[in-house]
Amino acid sequence: ACRLNWNCHICGRKGKNMQNSNTIEKRSQSTRQMVYMGVAIALCVVATMVLIPMPGGAMVHMGSAALYIIGIVFGRWVGAVGGGIGSMIFDAIVGLTGYTPFSLVIKGVAGYLVGYFGHTPNRRPSYGRVLIATLIASLWTLAGYVVAWWAVIGSWQTAIANIPFSLMTSALGIVVALAVGPKLYELIHKKK
């Protein structure tokens, strides 16, 4: 008997790893998910560094837009890992280390929520679904960061004063996610 772990070209028998044709497919899907997660982490870090000036001197970032799009296109687990770890890494890079554990949890859950409510396997998500998913994630993020600001800064007044900037960042993210998310989903998941 052949002891190879693949199809033997000598005796024609299937090795133990090839007896179940789903084994390779499962490994391929797992590898693909890991690659998506790595790209999602990098995209969230870079997008959060993209600052956009708003009226009144405020600056908002594109990190929420990236997080929302990732959740819509790739689902809850890629959204959770990309958003949580990506935001945590950003905080560490720019020296906001007091926020790193908060960002891991807040943005990780936000990515999960967008993926859970906004991602639709095997079909393009509707704009209504994307809007609801991003609004849920935005409200979670706002509540989470109010607590984080209070915990790190130690002032409820400052935490409350930061709410408009959080809302602007989320609003920008929602608009970009609505414009890009469903179309990108369709491009990436196009049947070959």
Buried (B, 14 or more C-beta within 10 A) or exposed (E): EBEBEEEBEEEEBBEEEBEEEEEEEEEEEEEEBEEBBBBBBBBBBBBBEEEEEBEEEEEBBBBBBBBBBBBBBBBBBBBBBBBBBBBBBBBBEEEBEEBBEBBBBBBBBBBBBBBBBBBBEEEBBEEEBBBBBBBBBBEBBBEBBBEBBBEBEEEEEEBEEBEEBBBBBBBBBBEBBBBBBBEBBEEEBEEE
